[in-house]
Amino acid sequence: MMAVSSGSKEGGGSKVLMDNGKYVRYTPEQVEALERLYHECPKPSSLRRQQLIRDCPILSNIEPKQIKVWFQNRRCREKQRKEASRLQAVNRKLTAMNKLLMEENDRLQKQVSHLVYENTFFRQHTQQNQAALATTDTSCESVVTSGQRNLTPQHPPRDASPAGLLSIAEETLAEFLSKATGTAVEWVQMPGMKPGPDSIGIVAISHGCPGVAARACGLVGLEPARVAEILKDRLSWYRDCRTVDVLNVMSTGNGGTIELLYMQLYAPTTLAPGRDFWLLRYTSLLEDGSLVVCERSLNNTQNGPAMPAVQHFVRADMMPSGYLIRPCEGGGSIIHIVDHMILEPWSVPEVLRPLYESSMLLAQRTTMAALRHLRQISQEVSQPSVTGWGRRPAALRALSQRLSKGFNEAVNGFTDDGWSLLESDGIDDVTLLVNSSPSKMMGANLGYNGGGFASVTSSVLCAKASMLLQNVPPAILLRFLREHRSEWADSSIDAYSAAAIKAGPCNLPGVRAGGFGGQVILPLAHTIEHEEFMEVIKLENMGYYRDDMTIPGDVFLLQLCSGVDENAVGTSAELIFAPIDASFSDDAPILPSGFRIIPLDSTSDAASPNRTLDLASALEVGTAGSKAGGENSSHSGSTKSVMTIAFQFAFEVHLQDNIATMARQYVRSIIASVQRVSLALSPSRFGSQNAFHLPPGTPEAQTLARWISSSYRFYLGVELLKSEGSEPILKSLWHHTDAVLCCSLKALPVFTFANQAGLDMLETTLVALQDITLEKIFDDNGKKTLCSEFPQIMQQGFMCIQGGICLSSMGRPVSYERAVAWKVLNEEETAHCICFMFINWSFV
């Protein structure tokens, strides 16, 4: 249609090709005036632009159509420049990624060569030993002596003089680089990680080395100095880190820095003590311009500065670890992260040892956490914005840190934080701690809003417990707890907790009156990969208990959720929440409670992470069921995880005994609810004779699927399912794109079965499905239509329903194009249930 040529040879300016094929030439002064107008009024239809054109004498002799064409070309050029800039950025990223992959390929080739050499050496050594067995003395004494010689360290420990510490630092640097880019550790790709341009990076875990180790490399859009600054500030990104104290700093002659650190890590459960480290950290610049931050434990240093053992902590070893940060062409950095620790698993109960022997868990909670934090900061720098509820990303990160730290403090209950143990009632399933220290009150900001609250509610009680779960995926269980709070929480206690953060006294919670009025989830923020998100939970029509009065209102909870992705391998799942005031001020009190679920055998289920309620593979009977059980043994055979529960309550000092009794009973009721839900959600029950129990009288799923399909064909004359080869009917029904739901033939019909699309539409699970009545999902118009047309279904056998709106179990409106309802006949041709199919549904 048109083209533009700028910067012509005749006196500068530009020329524009019009629709009639003729060029229109502009003088430099006219171009400058047009550019000024474009920046002042970028919108084409701006009245101000038209006014400015009329008021500009230098543009008075140009036709409006010509000016319009110039602006169109200007916009095209700007779009082209933006697209070119974007493509250049993508090209730089791909070039850096290609460089990273080539380096990784070279490292793998070296590792293969090293393994081939070792294999050849061991084979020759074995043959020589076999030949020498007949003539060589192989007494126990000689074997032990040989073993002692092999265990002698190649480099004896250095002393603590500046020269000795520098020697240790240089040795640490060399060992770290051999792990980051060499073959000192045999790295294997972490299960479930697929490298690519949009992935977090290349993540690997160790195989066959002492302790646990993880390695990651990736690209971040930050300069090396900024990356090092962020990573050295562990408290800002490492949720398990309690404290890092820099006890000494020393500069080296080569421009580096040596620091002596003492670091404490929280214990993830109530069943084991925390870990602490006595570390040397070395920051230096390599000859190629790379920045290195490496560190190691100083536990075995001779004549060096010692850190005495600290009560409630087990001293762990950090093997040479750290960060290699290289500048990237065009900006940004290529980073290699290595974490290698010996966490002393002997000091914890045997059932928990996998937590301290799992390199995958180390990768998830430490190595990948660092890389994700860097990517999050990089995105915030490149795309500054204000997110949910007017909060900037940095403010929301601070809130998430407060939630996580408060929960970790409650789980660990350190005495130096002011926690003291209360006497047990004779049953040791729930531990009670109380904290009345001023620092705890200040940390929770419980004196805000005039300070009247701190003088009344001056203590915090924590009830905590840990429990072992079997055969239930942590992601599924946590998602159920998040979406169905009414299944385990007590509304009166939620109301009490909300009232306790307000300025003024509050009484003990009364009996539950009316239960939950409704739960609304308000999204607040999420990380780049959506592995963690923050939200506000609004519990409607609750009551605040104050001065012997029940004041109706809404309760708000600030909630942090992570680990709900079933496809993520070895990921721990957390649901942490705290009551907040509706004003949601920055200094609002934060008293977190919640759940943490950590898989104990994540490596065993790495090959098959997709363990959802897949009836197509889990509910088959007969030979098919046996096959499913065999193929999915990794889904359900030995899945174990440990759940940690911690709830905190602010209270008045004179109510301590009553609050303790209430808290103990409440946590025990939550444990019972979790056990009941876990048993129902367990995939292992699907393939056994004790399979998932639908309501009494309901046939097995495979039979029900056959009845649904044959009844649809009988009444409507067409096939419901398009069978593909030997694919079972149940599998086809489960994966059907439209929502299929069955309800009972009772006075108040309840749902008894749904396929995957049906569960998604109702935002529920198979367990909670049986608590949803048919009338609950329809609005008023839908209920009227259903009541008037229901006799037609029973008489004619089917009914077509026009499109409309229904509701999910979470109260969200769902639109559907049309729906079909039909009677499901059993083998005796009597009505067994009613089946509904909602076609082309979507959330409004």
N, C-alpha and C positions, 0 to 999 in steps of 0.2 A: 504494500500500500504506500509506504513512504520510507525514505532512508535519510540518514543525516551524515554529513561530512563536516567535521570541525577542524579549525585551524587551517584554512585555505591559504595558499601562498600569497594571495593578493591582499596584503594589509591585515592579515589575521582574520578574526571573525569566524563565521561558520555559514554553511549553506544547507538548506533542507529541501529534499525532493518531495514535491506535492503529488496529489493524486493524478493531475493532468500531465505528469511527466516532466514538469519544469522545475528548475531549482530556484529557490528564493535565498538570496544572500543577505546576511546580517553583518553590520559593522561591529567591531569589538565593544563599542559603547552600548549598542543595543543588546549584545549578548550578556554584558555585565548587568544591565538593567533586568533582563529576563531571568538571569540566575538569582538576582536579589529577590525578585518577585516569587520565584519558585521556592526559595527557602522560607520566605515569610508566609506564603500561602500555598502549601503543597496540595490542598484539595482542589480538584478541577472546578467544582461548582461554587467555589468560595465567592461570595459577593464582595468581600474585601479585595480579592484579587482583581475583580473587574473594575472596582473603584480605583485601585492603584494604577491599573493600565490606563484608565481615562485621565488620571492626574499626572501621568509621566509624558512629558512632551516628546522625548526621544522615541517613544513607541507610537506616537499619534499617527504616523503615516504607514503603519503596518496593519493589514487587514486582520480582523478577529480570528478568521479561519486559519491564517498563517501562524498566529500566536498559539492557537489551540494545537496545531500540528507540532510546533516547536516544543510545547510542554509535553505532548505525548512522546516525542522522541527523547526528551530529557528523562522522563520516567523510565523509558525502556533502557537507556544507558545506565541509569542508577541500578535497575534490576540486574542488568548484565554485570555491573561491577560487584554487586553483592554476591551474585552467584559465582563469579570468578573467584572472589575472596573465599567463599565457602568451599569451593572445589580445591583451592590451594591449601586450605586448612586440612581438608580430608586427605589430600595427597601427601601432605607432610606427615599426618598421622599414619597413613598406610606405609609410607617410606620408613618411619621409625619402627612400626610394627614388623615390617619385613626384615629390618636390621636385627630386631630382637629375636625373630624366629630363626634367622640365619645363625645368630650366635647360639641359640638354644640347640639348633641342629648340630653345630660343631661340638658343643658340649656333649651331646648324646653320642656322637661318633667317638669322642674320646672315651666316654664311659663304656661303650661297647668294646672298644679295643682293650681297655683296662680289664673288663670282665673276661674277655677271651684269653688275655695273658694270664689272669689269675686262674682260670679254669685249666689251662695247660700246665701251669706250675703245680697246682694241687694234684692233677692227674699223675704227673711225673713223681711228685713227692709220695703219693700213695703207693705207686708201683715200687719205689725204692724201699719204703717201709715194709711192704709185704715181702720183698726179697730178703730184707735184713732180719725178719722176725725169728728165723731159725738160729741166728748167731748172735743176736744183740740182747742184752739184759734189759727187760722192760719192767722192772720193779716199780712199785708205787713211788719209791723215793726218787728215782730218776725222773719220773713223770712230773712230780711236784716241783722238783728243782728246775726242770725245763720250763714249767709254767711260770715259776717265779721270775726266771730270767726274761721271759716274754712280756711280763707285766711291768718290768722296769721302765719308767717313762724315759723317752728320748731326750726331753728337755727338763732338767731339774727345776723346781720352783725357784723364782727369783726373790730377792729381798725387797724391802719397801723403800729403799733409797730412790731418789729421782732417777738415777740411771737404771736401777732395777725395775721400777715401774715402767719406764720407757721401753725396756727390753720386753716386759710382759705385754705392753701395748703393741709393739711391733710384731711380736709373735701372734697375738690375737688377730691383728690385721691380716697377716698371711693366712692363718687358718680360716678366717671368715671368707676371704676372697676365694680360697680353694673350694669352699662350700657353695658360694654364690655363683661362681662362673666355672669352677673346675669339677673334679670327680671325687672329692674327698668323701662325699656322701652319695649313696645310690638313691637317686630321686625317681619316683614313679608318679605319673600324673594322678592327681586326686580324682577319685571316681565322681562322675557327674559333672565335671568341669569340661566345657567345650570351648577351647580358645577360638577367638575370632575378633573382628574389628569392634564389635559391640560388647565383648565380654569384659569381665573385670581384669583379666590378664591370664598369665600362665601360672597355675598353682600346682605344686607337687608336694608329696609327703615322703618321708624317709622310709627306707626299707632295709632292715637289718643293722641299724646303727644303735649305739647305746642311747637310752632315753627316747624322747619324742622330738621330732624335727619337722619343720614345714618351710617351704620356699615359695615365693611369689615374685613375679616380675611383670611390669606393666608400664603404661604411659600415663602421666598426669600433666595437666596444663599449668604447672607451677614451676618457678625457677628453683634450682637445686638448694640454694640457701634457705628459701622459704620452706621447702620440703623437709630439710633437716630440722629446722626450728619447730615445725609441727610435730614431727615424729619424736623428738626429744622431750616434748611436753606430753608424757604418757597419760597424765590425768585427764587430758582433754579428749582422748579418743579411746583409751583402753578401759572398758567398763569394769574389768576385774581388778584394776589397780586401786589400792587404798591410799597409798602414799609413796612419794619418791622424795628422799632427802639427799641433797648434794652436800656432802660433808667436807670435801676438799677439792680445789681446782688448781691445776698446775699447767703452765704453758711449756711447750717443748721447743727445742731449737729449730725444728723444721716447720714451725708455724702451726702445729697441732695443739690440741688441748686434751689433757688427761683429767678425768673427774672420778672421784670415789663416791659411790652412791649406795644408799640403803633403800630397798624397795620392798613393800608389802603387797601381797595379793589376797583378795578375799577368797574364802572357800565358797564353791558354788552350791554346797548343800549344808545342812545342819549336822551332818554325820562325820565331818572331817575338819581338822584345823586348817587355817590359812597357810600360805607359803611366804617366806621372805628370802631376799637375796642380798648378798654383800658383793658389790659389783665395781669393776673398773670399766669406765667408758672412755673411748679414744676417738676423737674427731680429728680428721686430717684430710689434706688435699693431695690427690695423686698427681703424677706427672702429666697424665692426659687430661687433667682438669676435672676429674671425677671427685665428688665429695663422699667421704666414707665416715660413717658413725658405727663403730663396732664396740662390743662389750663382752665381758666374761666374768665369772665368779672369781673371788679372791680367797675362797675358803682354804686352799692348800698352800698359800703363800708363806714361805719361811721368814721368820723375823719381821713380818709385816704388820700393818695395822689390822687389828682383829675387831670383829663385831661380835659381842657376846650374844648368846642365844636369847631370844625374846619369848616370853610366856605366850602361849596360845598359838605359836607359829612353829612350823617345821622348816628348817633351813634347806633350801633347794639349791641346785647347781644350774647355772646358765653356762653352757658350753659356748665357744666363740660364735656370736650371732651379730646381727646388725643390719645396716642399710648401705647399699652402694647406689649413689645417685649421680647420674651422668647427664650433662646438658644435652638437649635435643635441638637439632637444627630447626630454626624457625620458632623457637620458644618451647617451654615445657621441659620435662625431664623423663628419662628412662630410669626406673628404679628397680633394684633387686632387694628383696627382703628375705632374711633368713632368721628363723627362730629355732633354737635348739636347747632343750632343757632336760634335766633329770629331776623329776618332781617327787622322788622318794615315795613310790606307791606302797612300800612296805608299811607305811605309817597309817594307812586307812583300812577300813574293813574290806575284806576280800571282794565283796559284791561291788564295791565302788572302785576297785583298782583299774578297771578299763578307762575310767575318767582320766586317770593319771598316766595311762599307757597308750593313749590314743593320739597319734599324730594328726588325725583328721580333726579331732576336737580342737587341738592347738591351732590348726590352720584356720578353722572357722572363727574361733573366739579371739585370736590374736593377730595372725598374719594377714588374713583377709580383712579383718576389721581395720587395720592400719591403711591398707590400700583403698578400701571403701571410703574411709574418712578423707583421705587425700582427694579422691575423685569428687566427693561431695563439696569440699572447700573449693576445688577448682571450678566446679559448675557455678557455685555462688559468686565467685569472683568474676567469671565471664558473663553471667546472666544475673545481675543483681535484681532482686525483686522482693516484694512484700507478700508473704504467704497468708495462710488462714488466720482470721481474726486480727488482721493488722500486725501480725508479728513478723519480724525479720528472721531469716533462717538461723542466724547466730543465737537469737533469743530462744527459739524453739529447741535448738541443740542444748542450750543451757538447761531448759526445762527437762528434757529427756535425761540429761546427766543427773539432775537432782532426783528424778524418779528412780533411776537405776542405782544411784549411790545410796539413797534412803532404803531401798529394798535390800541391798547387800549388807548394809549396817544392821538391819533387823535380822537377817538370816544368820549373821556371824555373832552379833551381840557381844562385842569386845568390852571388857571391863573398863578399859581406859576411855571408852566413849560414854561411860556412866551406867552401863547395863549391869543389873544384878539379878541373880536367879531366884525365883520364888519356889517354895516347897511344892512338891508334887502331891497329887491326891491319891497316890498309890498306883496309878497307871502311867507309864512313861511314854505314852504315844504322843503327847503334846507337851512342849516345853514353854514355860511362861517366864518372861523377863520383864523387869520394870526399870524405867529410866526417869529419874527426877532431877538430873543435872541441868543447870542453867544452859550449858552449851547445847544440849539436845533441844531445849525449847527455842534457843536462838537460831539453831540450824533449821528448825522447821518453821521459823518465823511465826511462832504461836502467840506473839505479843503484838501483832499488828492491829490496826484499826482502833487506835486510841490506847492500846495497852491494857484494856480491862480484862482481856482474856487470859493473859499470862498469870495474873494473880489468882485466877480461879482454877483453870485447867492447867495444872503445873506438872503433870506427869504423863508418861506414855507407857502403855503396856503392850507387849508383843507376845502373841501366841504363834508358835511355829512348829512345824513337823515335816518329816520327810517320809516318803512311802515308795515302795517298789511297784512298778507297773509292768505288766507282761502282755505282749501281743496286741498292743494298741499303739498306732503311730502317734508320736507327740503332736504333729501338725493337726491331725484330725481332732484329737482330744482338745487341744487348745482352741481350735476354731469353734468347737461346740461350746466351750466355756465362755467364749467371747460373745457368741451370737445368742446364747440361751442362758442369760444370767439368772433368770427366774428359776431355773432348774436347780441351782445350788445356793443362791444368795438369799439372805433374809432382808426384806425391804425395811423392816423396823430398825435393823442394825445399820443399814445404809443411811437411813434418815438420822439416826443418832450420830454417826460419824460426820455427816454433813453439818449437823447442828454444833458439834464439838469444835469445829474450826471457826465458828462465829464468836464474836465478842459477847460473852454472857454465859451463865450457867446452863447446863442441860442435864436432864434426868436420865435414868436408865431406860433403855428401849422397852416398850411395852410389847404386848403380843401383836403378831402380824394382823393388820386389819385391812382386808381387801386385797392384799398381795400387791403385785406390780401393776401400776396403771399403764405402763408401756415403756419401751426402751427405744430411744432414737440415737443413732450413731451419726455424729457430725464430724466428717473428716477435717483434719487440721494440717498435717504435713506428712510427707513420706520421703524416704531416701531414693537415690537414683534407680536402684534395682528393685525397689518396693519390698526389700527384705525386712524393713522395719518401718512402722508408721505410727503416727500419734493422732489421737482423736479425742473428742469430747463426747462422753456418754450422758445423755439426758434421760433421767428416770422421771417419768411424769406422774403427777398426782400422788406424790409421796407426802410424808408429814415430818415436820421438825418437832422434837419433843423437848419443850422448855417450860419450866414453871408449871408442871402438871397440866399443860395444855398441848393439844395437838394442832399445829398450824399447817394447813395444807400448803403444798408447794412442790416445786421440782427440785430434784437433786442432780448436781452436775459432778461428773467424774472426769478427771484428766487421765487418759489411758495410753500406755505405751505397749505396742504389740509387735512381736517378731517371731519368725520361725513357723509361719502358717503355710508355707509353700511345701507341698508334699513331695515335689520333685527335687528339693534340695537335700543332699546326702549328708547325714551326720550332723544336722543342724539342731542346736538346742532351741526350744521354744519358750517364750516368756510372755506373760500377761501381767503387767504392773499398772496399778491404778491408785488414784488418791482423790478424795473429795475436794472440790474447789468451790469457791464462791462464784456466783453468777457473773460478778464483775470481772473475774479472771485477771486480777491485777498481777503485776510482775512480782510483788512481794507477798503473794498469797501463800498461806501455809501449805506445805507438801508433806504429807504423812503416808508414804506408799505402803500398799499391801499387794499381794498377788501370788502368782504361780510361776515356777520355773521347771521345765521338763527337759532332761538331758538324756539322750540315748546312751546306753551302756555298751552296746555292741553294734555301733554304726557301721563297722567294716563288714559285718555279715549281711547287711541289707543294702550294700552299696550298689549291687548289680541290678537291683529292681526297686527303685525309689517310688514308683507309682503304685502305692498301696491304698488306694481310695476304696470306698464302698462299691467296688465294681462287681455287681451281681452277676454279670455275664461270665466272669471267670471264677466266682466264688460260691455261687448258689446252685451250681449244677449238681444233679443227683446221679446216683448209680455210677457207671463207669466214668461218665464225664466228671462227676464230682471227685472221683479218685484221681483223675488226671489233673484236675485243677489243684488238688491238694499237693500233688507231686511237683507241679510246675511252679507253684507259688509258695513252696516251703520257706523260701527266704522271706516272704511277706509275713508269715504268721508263725513260723516254727519256734523261733528263739528270740523274738524281739523283746528286749528289756529296756527299761528306762527308769530313772529315778525322778520323782516329783518332789519339789520343795515348796512348801506353803508357808507364808508368813503374813500375819495380819496385825496391824497396829491400831491402838485405840487411845485417844487422848481422854483423860478423866480427871476428876477432882480427887484429891488425896484420900478423903474420908470414904470414897466409894471403891477403894482398891479391891477389897475382898469380893464385892459383888461383881465388879467388872472382870475380875479373874475367873470367877465361876462362869459368867456369861461367855467370855472369850474362849475358854476351854471347851465348853459345850458347842459353841458355834464352829470352831475348827473341826471338832469331831464330826459334826453333821456334814461339813463340807467334805471331809475325807470319805464318809459313807456315800455321799452323792457322787464323788469322783469315781469311787470303786464301782458303783452301780452303772454309771455311764461308760466307764472303761470296759466293763464286761460286755455291755451291749454293743460297743463300737469295735470290739476285737474282731479283726478279719479272720482269725483262726477258727472262730465259731461257725463261720459260713460253710466251711467245707466238711464239717464233722456231723456226727449224728445229733449232736446238741446244737444244731445250726440256729441261726438267728430266728427267734420265735416271732412270727407274725401273730395276730390275735387268734384266740381259739377257733378252730374250725377252718382256718385258712390253709389251703393246700401248699405244697412246696412250690417254690418260685417257678420252676420249670413247667410244672403242671398249670399254674395260674397263667403263665405266658401263653401256653397253648390254648387255654380256654378263651383268653382275651382275643387272640388272633382269629380263632374259628368263629366266635360270636360276631365279630366285626364283619367277617365274610358272609355270615348267614343273614345278617340284617341289612347290610348296605350293598352286598353283591360285589364287592371289590376286596382286594388283598390289602391288609394293613401293613404287612411287612414284606419287603423285597428280599427274599432269602438269597444269599450268595454262596453257592456251593453247599458245603456241609455245615455252614455256620448255624449254631443252635438258635432256636427261636428266642430264647431268653436274651441272648447276646444282642440279637437284632433289635429286640424291644428296648433293652437297656440303653442302646446307643441311638435310638430313634431321635430325630431332630426335634420333633414336637413333644410337648409335655403330655405324658400319659399318667393318669392318676386313677386309682380305684378307691371307692368308698363303700362302707358297709350298708346293708339294708336294715337300718335301725331307725327308731323314731328320731334320733339325732345322729345322722350319718357322720362317721369319722373316717379319715383316710387310712387305708391299710397297706397301700403299695404305691410306689411312684418310680418311674425310670429316672435316669440321671437328669434329663431336661426338666422333669417335674420337680425334682428336689431343688434344682437351681432356680426354677421359677418361684417356688415357695420359700426359698432361702432357708432350707432346713435340712435335716438328716433323716435317715430311715427310723432312727430311734424316736426323735421328736415328732416325726410325721404322725404318729398314732395319737398325738394329743391335739391335733388340728381337726376341727369339725368342718363339714362342707360349707355351712352357712358363713363361717368366719372369713372365707376368702372372697366372698362376693360383696359388692356394695349394695345399697338399697335397691337400685333398679335390678341388679342381678338376682337379688333374693326374691323379688316379686316375680321375675320371669321364671325362676327355678320352681317356685311354689305353684305357679299356674301350669307349667309344662311338665312337672314331674309325673303326674298321672299318665301323660302321653308316653313317657318312656316305659312305664310298666305295662301299658296296654299294647302299644305299637312295637316296642322293643328298642327304639332308638329315637333320637331327636337331634336336629341341627340348630345350633344357637348362633344368633348374629353376633358380630364383634362387639366388644365392650371392654370394661375395666374390671379386674379383680385385684386382690390384695395378697401380698406375700405375708409370711408369718412375722416379718419385721415391720409390717404396716406400709410397705412401699407399693404404690400403684403399678399394676402390670396390664398392659394393653394386649389384646389378642385379636387377630383378624376374624376368626370364627372358631366355634367349638363344636364338637360332636360328642354326644352321650349315648351309650348303649348298654343294654343288659348283658352281663357275662353269665353264660349258661355253663353249668358243669356237665359231667358225662351223663347224668340222669336227666338232662335238659330242664333243670329247675334253676331259677335265678340264684346266683351266688353273690353277686355284687353289681354295682354300677361303675362303669368306666367312663372317664372324661378324657378327651384329647383336645388340648388348646393349641391351635395352629398359628404359626408365625407370631409368637408372643415376644414381648420386649418390655423392659422397664421404661416407665414414662419419665 
